[in-house]
Amino acid sequence: MPTFVRLCALALVLALTQFIAPTAHAADHVEAAAKARDCTLGRTAVRNTNAATSWAPVTPAKWQFPGDQVILAEAGEARPGPRRPFEYAVLTKGPVFGSVQIDAEVRLDTPTSVSNRDVIIVFGYRSDLQFDYAHLSQDNTIYPHNGIFVVNNADRLRIDDQWNGQVGAPPAVTDEAWHKVRVRYCTDTGRIEVFMDGSTTPLITATDRTFTSGRVGFGSFDNIGRVRNLTVTGTPARADRSQP
């Protein structure tokens, strides 16, 4: 084959490679974006959630409700049964939700010198032994920290995509400041996404349809913290669509 022809063939191969590779990469992004858009949230919204009458804590004496926020003022303690968050409060205001988005500001009051400190956002809550939660922690190096978990009549099971057996997503909270958090759960696809501080890219993701409806909540394993400006938006579960 003449040298000129060989050079032309090589140039054609290189051009095709440069065209195909970005196209395939772009297709991956389109697929991921489409999966995120699959979640159609209803318009039912629950706001003004700071009143004590709106919450059902595991241990009421550990909680404070000053009116502008909800405070877990005393660390929880391990309870009998499967390994699961020690102390949390379930939001009883509004309906049980199917697909749901939880928007809030959270703060970890435990000092940063405690590396394994955490707060949790509960969703899909059916009972004390059946619920999902997003664990927001300063530590991302051990199994029970900084991920998405399901409790289903057994020890909490980690289900997020980021955990590789040694490390998970970057730490969600590393200071004692307020942080915006958004948890979105689409029951049709099982897609779960956790966003921090207004980012449009989720910090933690998972896919699971163990519980396709339930209530939401806030708490911790054995630390203290608080939540404010909590709003829940979504689609009421089928049996609850008649509720206000």
N, C-alpha and C positions, 0 to 999 in steps of 0.2 A: 504494500500500500504506500503510495507516495507520501512524503512527509507532510505536504500541505493538507492532504485528505485526513491524515491521522490527527493533525492539529485541529482541524475543523470538528472532527468527531469528539475529541476531548473537550473542546469548548462547549459543544452541545450538551455533553454529559454534565459538565459543571453547571451550566445554566439550568438544566432540569433539576439538578440536586438542590440548587438554591431556591428554586420555585416550590418544589414539593415539600421540603422540610418546614419552611415557615407556614405553608398551608396546613400541614398536619398539626403543627403546634397551635395554630390559630383555631383549628377544629376542636382541640382539647379545651381551649378557653370558652368556645361557644357552647360546648356540651356542659361544662361546669356552670356557666351562666344560665343556661336553659334549666338545669336542675334547680338552681336557686329560684328561678322565676316560676317554677311549677307550683309553688305554695301560694294559694289564693286565700288570703286572710279575710274573714268577715269584718263587718264594721262595728260590731259590738265592742264597746270600750268601757272599762272600769277604771275610774279615777278617784281622787280624794280617798286614798286608802290608808291614812295614818291613824284612824281612830281604833282604840282598843277593841271596840265591838266588831271590827272588820277582820279580826285575827283569832286563830285558835292555836296557841303555843303548846308545845309538848309540856313545858314547865312554866306556867304563867308568872311565877314569882321571879323568874330570871329576866323578864322583859319590862321595858318602859315605853310609854306612849305619850310623849309630851305634846303631841298635836301636829308637829311639822316633820316628824320622822318616826321610824320604828326602830327601837334600840334593843339589841341583845346585850344586856348589861352584865351578865354573869355567864361564865363558860359552862357549857353542857358537860354531862357525865355519861359514860358508856352505860347502855341499858341492855337488859337481857335480850337474847335473840340474835338474828343475823347482824353482822357488822354493817352499820349504816350511820349517817350523821346523827350526832348525839342530841342536838337541840335545834329546833326550827319552829316556825309558826306558819300555819297555812292560812292563806287569804280566803275568808269565807264570803266576802262581799261579791255579788255578781254571780253569774252562772258558772257551771262546769264548762270548760272549753275543750274543743277538739284542736284544730290548728290554732296556734296562739303565738303572739309576740309579746314579750315582757320587756318593758323599758324602765330603767331605774338608775339611780345613783347609789353606789355602795361605798362604804368606808370600812376599812379594817382598823379597829382600835387597839388590837394587840400590837405591842412594839415590834419594829422591824428586826430587832435582835432575835426574835423567835422566827426561825426560817420557815417553819412548816405551818405558819398561820394561814387561815382560810376563812372565806365566807362561801355560802352556797346559794344558788337560785334553784328552787324546786319547781318542777312542772310534771304534768301527767300524774298528779297525786291521786291515788285511789284509797290508800290506807297507810298506816305506819310501816307496813311491810311491802308496799307496792308503789313505787314512784321513780321518777328520773330526777337527776340533778346535775347542774353544772358546778364544778368545784373550781373556785377562783383562788389561786394561791401564789405565794412568793416563791415556792419551791416547785420545780418541775422534774425532779430526778427520781422520784419513787412512785410506785404504782398508784396509790390512792390520791395523788395530788395533781391539781391543775388539769382537769380533764372532764369528760362527760361520762356519767355512770347510771346504771339502772339497778334498782333494788327490787327483786321479785321473789319474796319469800326465801331469800338466800343472801349471803354476803354480797355487798355491792360489787358489780361487774363493770369493768372499764370497757367502753365501747368506742372511744374517739379514734379518729384516723391518725392523729399526730403521735400517739404513743408508740415507740419502737422497741419497748422492752427495757430501755435504759433512760430515755429522756422523752419529754412530751413537748407540747407547744411552749413558746416563750412564756415566762411568768406573767400572769394576768395583773397582779397587784404587787408593787414592790415598795410602797410607802404608806403613809397614814393619811393620805389625801382622799378626797372624793373622786370616784371614777364612774363614768357612764358605762352601763352595760346593757346590751340587748341580747336576749335569747329568743330565737325563732325556731318553732317546731312545726313542720308541715306533716300532718298525719297521713295525707295521701301517699307521699313518697317516703316518709320516715326521716326526711332530712332535718338535722338539728344543726344550728349554727349559733356560735357565741361571738359577739362583736364587742370590742372594748374602745371606749373613748372616741366614738364617732367614726371609727374606721369602717370603710365599705367592704373590707376584706375580712372574713371571719378568722378569729384567732384559733378557734377550736371547732371541729366539725365531727359529725357522726351520722350514721344512718341506722335507725332502729324503730320498729313499730310494736314494741311490747305493749305499750299503753297508748291507745289512740284518743284518749280523753282523760281529763283530770283537772285538779286545781293547781294553783301555783303557790309558792311560798319562799321564805328567806330564812337563813340560819347559818350554822357552822358545826363543825365537829366539836372542838374544845377551845374555841377562841371567842372573842367578843367583837362586835361590829354593828353597823347600822345601815338602814336603807331609807331613802326619801324619794319623792317624786315618782313613785311606782305607778305605772299605767299598764294595764293588760288589755290587749286588743286581739280579737280573733273571732272564731266561729263557735257559738255555743254548741255543745254536744247535743246530739239529736234529741235526747230525752229532756234537755234543759232549755230548748228554744222558746218555751213559753214563759220563762222566768224573766223578771225585769233586769 
